[in-house]
Amino acid sequence: MFVQDGIQNSYPRPRRRRGWGRVLVLAAVLVVATGRLAYGSAPAKPDSVVVTPGDTVWSIAAARYRGDPRPHVEAILEANHLTSPMLTPGQALLIPRE
């Protein structure tokens, strides 16, 4: 039908750009995702606690962590740059997360 000298379509067909929009969206998603993974995964900020009368580093570690508090006592001392476990009421301590 309507064939002119063996040419089936004598009129120019419009070219469609398929896939480029999808490729650009996918590339943008990958850039954002890798950026979040690279820069958004900072170490967790430590909690803080204010020492009340009668608190010890041991009691704070035992209340905050499960299991043996000895390694956590050492971590609390290191995080707060303390050389001895002596605390004063009102002192703020950083409590590292597990």
C-alpha positions as CSV (number, residue, x, y, z in Angstrom):
1,M,0.0,0.0,0.0
2,F,1.2,3.4,-0.9
3,V,4.6,2.2,-1.8
4,Q,6.5,4.5,-4.0
5,D,9.3,3.0,-6.0
6,G,10.1,0.4,-3.3
7,I,10.3,3.0,-0.6
8,Q,8.0,2.1,2.2
9,N,8.2,5.4,4.2
10,S,9.0,8.4,2.1
11,Y,8.3,10.9,4.9
12,P,11.0,11.5,7.6
13,R,10.2,9.9,10.9
14,P,10.8,12.0,14.0
15,R,13.8,10.7,16.0
16,R,13.0,10.0,19.6
17,R,15.6,10.1,22.3
18,R,14.8,7.2,24.4
19,G,16.9,6.2,27.4
20,W,18.9,9.4,27.8
21,G,16.6,10.8,30.4
22,R,16.7,7.5,32.3
23,V,20.5,7.4,32.1
24,L,20.8,11.0,33.4
25,V,18.4,10.3,36.3
26,L,20.3,7.1,37.1
27,A,23.6,8.9,37.0
28,A,22.3,11.6,39.3
29,V,20.9,9.0,41.8
30,L,24.3,7.2,41.8
31,V,26.2,10.5,42.4
32,V,23.9,11.4,45.4
33,A,24.0,7.9,46.8
34,T,27.8,7.6,46.7
35,G,28.1,11.1,48.2
36,R,25.9,10.1,51.1
37,L,27.9,7.0,51.7
38,A,31.2,8.7,51.5
39,Y,30.4,11.9,53.5
40,G,27.3,11.0,55.4
41,S,28.7,8.1,57.3
42,A,30.5,10.0,60.1
43,P,31.2,8.3,63.4
44,A,28.4,8.5,65.9
45,K,28.6,11.3,68.3
46,P,29.1,10.3,71.9
47,D,26.4,10.8,74.5
48,S,27.0,12.9,77.6
49,V,26.1,12.5,81.2
50,V,26.4,14.9,84.2
51,V,27.9,13.3,87.3
52,T,25.6,13.3,90.4
53,P,26.8,12.7,94.0
54,G,27.7,9.1,94.5
55,D,28.3,8.3,90.8
56,T,31.4,6.4,89.8
57,V,32.8,5.6,86.4
58,W,32.0,2.0,87.1
59,S,28.3,2.7,88.0
60,I,27.9,4.9,84.9
61,A,29.4,2.2,82.7
62,A,27.3,-0.5,84.3
63,A,24.1,1.6,83.8
64,R,24.9,2.4,80.2
65,Y,26.3,-0.8,78.8
66,R,25.4,-4.5,79.1
67,G,27.9,-7.1,80.1
68,D,31.3,-6.5,81.7
69,P,31.8,-2.8,82.4
70,R,35.6,-2.9,82.6
71,P,36.3,-2.2,78.9
72,H,33.7,0.6,78.9
73,V,35.2,2.1,82.1
74,E,38.5,2.4,80.1
75,A,36.7,3.8,77.1
76,I,35.0,6.5,79.2
77,L,38.3,7.4,80.9
78,E,40.0,7.7,77.5
79,A,37.2,9.7,75.9
80,N,37.3,12.2,78.7
81,H,41.1,12.3,79.0
82,L,40.9,11.3,82.7
83,T,44.0,9.8,84.4
84,S,42.0,8.6,87.5
85,P,38.4,7.5,88.0
86,M,37.8,10.3,90.6
87,L,34.7,12.3,89.6
88,T,33.2,15.5,91.0
89,P,29.4,16.1,91.0
90,G,28.4,18.4,88.1
91,Q,31.2,17.1,85.9
92,A,30.1,16.4,82.3
93,L,31.3,13.1,80.9
94,L,31.3,11.9,77.3
95,I,30.0,8.4,77.0
96,P,31.3,6.7,73.8
97,R,28.8,4.5,71.9
98,E,29.4,0.8,71.4
